[in-house]
Amino acid sequence: MNKTIMYVGVDVGKETLWAARRGASPKPFDHTGAGVRSLLLWARRRTGAGVILHICCEATGMYSQMLAARLADQSGVELSIINPAQI
């Protein structure tokens, strides 16, 4: 069974999340619960049923941990936090 994955790159900052996905210009979102919900709605606009949303961001200490906590209960969303030296 093949799964379709939509990758979204996120630059994590203290107050702002800059998200980029194929076919769209990068877009800023507030680094708040409401901002993360808006980011997910924006990212899913181009996905269909059964598409996995995979968010990739660099490790930024507590800021990427805050994003991970806000995404923890979202179904169909995967998160990779990657060492900045490897990105």
Secondary structure, DSSP 8 states (H G I E B T S, - for coil): ----EEEEEEEE-SSEEEEEETTS--EEEESSHHHHHHHHHHHHTT--TT-EEEEEEE--THHHHHHHHHHTT-TTEEEEEE-TTT-
